[in-house]
């Protein structure tokens, strides 16, 4: 659960930064500033390696339901969090 929370928060922050970068010209998606914050800061904050380890343990334990739920919830919730972060900036900050 801790890994899921950190991944969702990191995805939200990435969505916020993406919106700021694209809407305000703070950074282009291929610039060093963008790469530093998205890949560096947010990438270091999120825990994909812990996510992978958690899933490997679930597979080793033959907990296929837990594995499936963990993968699906992380992917779905992180995508939703990124979208929400982006939309909040686009709709409310840039008006």
C-alpha positions in Angstrom: 0.0 0.0 0.0 2.9 2.4 0.7 4.4 1.8 -2.7 1.0 2.5 -4.3 0.6 5.8 -2.4 4.0 7.1 -3.3 3.5 6.1 -7.0 0.2 7.9 -7.1 1.5 11.0 -5.5 4.5 11.1 -7.8 2.2 10.6 -10.8 0.1 13.5 -9.6 3.2 15.8 -9.3 4.3 14.7 -12.8 0.9 15.7 -14.2 1.2 19.1 -12.5 4.7 19.7 -13.8 3.7 18.6 -17.3 0.8 21.0 -17.4 3.0 23.9 -16.1 5.7 23.0 -18.6 3.4 22.9 -21.6 1.0 25.7 -20.7 3.5 28.3 -19.3 6.5 27.4 -21.4 8.5 26.7 -18.2 10.1 23.8 -20.0 9.6 21.8 -23.1 9.1 18.0 -22.7 12.5 17.3 -24.1 14.4 20.0 -22.2 16.9 19.5 -19.4 14.7 21.3 -16.9 11.7 19.0 -17.7 13.9 15.9 -17.7 15.4 16.9 -14.4 12.1 17.4 -12.6 10.1 14.6 -14.3 12.8 11.9 -14.6 15.1 13.0 -11.8 13.0 14.4 -9.0 9.7 12.6 -9.6 11.4 9.5 -10.8 13.5 9.3 -7.7 10.4 9.9 -5.5 8.3 7.2 -7.1 9.3 3.7 -6.3 9.1 1.6 -9.4 11.8 -0.7 -8.2 9.9 -1.4 -5.0 6.8 -1.9 -7.1 8.7 -4.5 -9.1 10.0 -6.2 -6.0 6.5 -6.3 -4.4 5.1 -7.9 -7.5 7.9 -10.5 -7.7 7.3 -11.5 -4.1 3.6 -11.9 -4.9 4.4 -14.1 -7.9 6.9 -16.2 -5.9 4.2 -16.7 -3.3 1.8 -17.7 -6.1 -0.6 -14.9 -5.0 -1.8 -14.2 -8.5 -4.9 -12.3 -7.4 -2.7 -9.9 -5.2 -0.3 -9.6 -8.1 -3.0 -8.7 -10.6 -4.7 -6.2 -8.2 -1.4 -4.6 -7.4 -0.4 -4.1 -11.0 -3.8 -3.0 -12.2 -4.3 -0.6 -9.3 -0.8 1.0 -9.6 -1.2 1.5 -13.4 -4.7 2.8 -13.3 -4.4 5.0 -10.3 -1.1 6.5 -11.4 -2.5 7.3 -14.8 -5.6 8.9 -13.2 -3.4 10.9 -10.7 -1.3 12.2 -13.6 -4.4 13.3 -15.5 -5.9 15.0 -12.4 -2.7 16.9 -11.7 -2.5 18.0 -15.3 -6.2 19.0 -15.4 -6.0 21.0 -12.1 -3.2 23.2 -13.5 -4.8 23.6 -17.0 -8.3 24.4 -15.7 -7.7 26.3 -12.5 -4.2 27.8 -12.4 -4.0 29.0 -16.0 -7.4 30.7 -16.1 
